[in-house]
Amino acid sequence: YDNIPPHVPYLIRATVSQPNNTVSLQWTKSHDFDVKGYKVMRQEPQMNYFAVIDSIADPNDTLFTDIVNNISDSLCYKVEAFDHCGNSSVQSNPGCIIIVQGQSKSLANVLHWNPYKQWPGGVSYYNLYRKINDSVGYELLYQFATPEFIYTDTGFIADGKDYCYRIEAIESGGFQSNSWSTELCLVQQPLVWIPDAFSPQ
């Protein structure tokens, strides 16, 4: 009779995938010989507990994608391992996704976001990425040497109208993993340059 629970898994990341409707989880594989699988749990803002949303009956499967119709609030996840005798491990460290919010003002996009929670060693730094109009990919706009959660973007271009932003959190220590935020898109009126002098030719 076995009543020894498996070792606790480590939740490596909880990251948002575009277009703001999926959360991808990754955790460490259990090395206990009798592990049968994992339970994935989610906590929503109005809940004070983690509810099981899926059970994975494969000890080698350490990936899970949670499909959410519209991610508007920060969701938190945990994972626990269970064995063939029904013993469950302690719940893993939580992974709470990053939500970017903001508003468009005259010649300024004001952004703010919540911290990623939580790797045991915390967050080393955050990267802010920006995409303009229909450009293919994101480009690094700013790197915060110390964790900060607000930024005002005033570096617009002449023909820029749609500005989209994402935050990337980088783990301190551990796996040096990363977690991406939701995407936020704001609209600015394109800049119009009006000359105040003319030079005859």
C-alpha positions in Angstrom: 0.0 0.0 0.0 1.5 3.3 -1.1 0.6 6.5 0.6 3.7 8.6 -0.4 2.7 11.5 -2.6 4.8 12.3 -5.7 7.2 15.3 -5.7 5.7 18.6 -6.5 6.1 19.8 -10.2 7.6 23.1 -11.1 5.4 25.4 -13.3 7.9 26.8 -15.7 5.6 29.3 -17.5 2.0 30.5 -18.0 2.1 32.6 -21.1 -0.6 34.1 -23.3 -0.8 33.2 -27.0 -2.2 35.5 -29.6 -4.9 36.5 -30.3 -5.6 36.8 -26.5 -7.6 33.6 -26.3 -5.2 30.9 -25.1 -2.9 30.4 -22.2 0.0 27.9 -22.6 1.4 26.1 -19.6 4.6 24.1 -19.2 5.9 22.3 -16.1 8.7 19.9 -15.2 8.3 16.2 -15.7 7.9 14.1 -12.6 10.7 11.6 -12.0 8.7 9.5 -9.6 8.4 6.0 -11.0 4.7 5.6 -10.1 3.4 8.9 -11.4 0.3 8.5 -13.6 -0.3 12.0 -14.7 -1.1 15.6 -13.8 -4.0 17.7 -12.8 -4.2 21.3 -14.2 -6.0 23.8 -12.0 -7.2 27.4 -12.7 -8.2 30.3 -10.5 -10.3 33.1 -11.8 -10.4 36.5 -10.2 -13.7 35.9 -8.5 -12.5 32.6 -7.0 -10.5 32.1 -3.8 -9.5 28.5 -4.7 -8.0 26.6 -7.7 -10.4 24.4 -9.5 -9.3 21.3 -11.6 -10.0 22.0 -15.3 -8.3 19.0 -16.8 -6.5 15.8 -15.9 -3.6 14.5 -18.1 -3.0 10.7 -17.8 0.5 10.7 -19.3 3.5 11.4 -17.1 5.5 12.5 -20.1 3.1 15.2 -21.2 4.0 18.5 -19.5 2.3 20.9 -21.8 -1.3 22.2 -21.7 -3.2 24.9 -23.6 -6.2 26.5 -21.9 -8.6 28.1 -24.4 -10.4 31.2 -23.1 -12.8 33.1 -25.3 -11.6 36.5 -24.1 -8.9 37.0 -21.5 -9.8 40.3 -19.8 -8.6 39.4 -16.2 -5.5 37.8 -14.8 -5.9 34.0 -14.6 -3.8 31.9 -12.3 -2.8 28.2 -12.7 -1.2 25.4 -10.7 -0.3 21.8 -11.5 -0.1 18.8 -9.3 1.1 15.2 -10.0 -0.8 12.1 -9.1 0.2 8.4 -9.0 -1.5 5.1 -9.6 -2.5 4.8 -6.0 -4.4 8.1 -6.0 -1.8 10.1 -4.1 -1.5 13.7 -5.2 1.6 16.0 -4.8 1.6 19.4 -3.3 0.4 22.0 -5.7 3.0 23.7 -7.8 4.0 27.3 -7.7 1.3 29.5 -9.3 1.5 31.0 -12.7 -0.6 34.2 -13.1 -0.7 35.7 -16.6 0.1 39.3 -17.4 -2.6 41.6 -18.6 -1.7 44.8 -20.5 -4.1 47.7 -20.2 -3.9 51.3 -21.4 -5.4 54.2 -23.2 -4.7 56.4 -26.1 -4.2 60.1 -25.5 -3.1 62.9 -27.7 0.4 61.9 -28.9 0.8 59.4 -26.0 -0.2 55.8 -25.3 -0.2 55.2 -21.6 0.3 51.5 -20.7 0.2 49.6 -17.4 0.3 45.9 -16.5 0.3 43.6 -13.6 3.4 41.6 -12.5 3.9 38.0 -13.4 3.3 35.7 -10.4 5.2 33.8 -9.6 8.5 32.1 -10.1 10.3 31.3 -6.8 13.2 33.6 -7.8 10.8 36.3 -9.1 11.1 38.3 -12.3 14.5 39.5 -13.5 13.2 42.1 -15.8 10.4 43.0 -18.3 10.7 43.7 -22.0 8.1 45.9 -23.8 7.5 45.1 -27.4 5.7 47.2 -30.0 4.2 46.5 -33.4 3.1 49.3 -35.8 0.2 49.0 -38.3 0.4 45.7 -40.2 4.1 45.0 -39.6 4.9 41.3 -39.4 6.4 41.1 -36.0 7.1 42.8 -32.7 10.2 44.9 -32.1 11.7 45.5 -28.7 10.8 49.0 -27.5 12.1 49.2 -24.0 13.8 46.9 -21.4 13.2 47.7 -17.7 16.3 47.0 -15.7 14.2 46.8 -12.6 10.5 45.6 -12.6 8.2 48.5 -13.5 4.6 48.4 -14.5 3.8 51.6 -16.3 5.1 53.2 -19.5 4.1 56.1 -21.7 4.9 55.7 -25.4 5.4 59.0 -27.3 7.8 57.7 -30.0 5.3 57.7 -32.9 6.1 57.7 -36.6 4.5 59.8 -39.4 2.3 57.1 -40.9 1.7 55.1 -37.8 -1.9 54.6 -36.7 -2.3 51.2 -35.0 0.2 50.5 -32.2 0.1 47.1 -30.5 2.0 46.2 -27.4 3.0 43.0 -25.4 5.1 42.5 -22.3 7.6 39.7 -21.8 8.6 38.7 -18.2 12.0 37.0 -17.8 12.5 34.6 -14.9 15.2 35.3 -12.4 17.2 32.1 -11.9 15.4 28.8 -12.3 14.9 28.0 -16.0 15.4 31.6 -17.0 12.0 31.1 -18.6 9.7 33.8 -20.0 6.0 34.6 -20.0 4.2 36.8 -22.5 1.3 39.1 -21.7 -1.9 39.7 -23.6 -1.8 42.0 -26.6 -3.1 45.6 -26.4 -3.7 47.7 -29.5 -4.3 51.4 -29.4 -5.0 53.9 -32.2 -3.2 57.2 -32.7 -4.1 59.7 -35.5 -1.2 59.7 -38.0 1.2 62.6 -37.6 0.8 65.4 -40.1 3.8 67.7 -40.7 2.8 71.3 -41.6 5.7 73.4 -42.8 5.9 77.0 -41.5 8.2 78.2 -44.3 8.7 77.6 -48.1 11.8 77.8 -50.1 11.4 78.9 -53.7 13.0 76.7 -56.3 
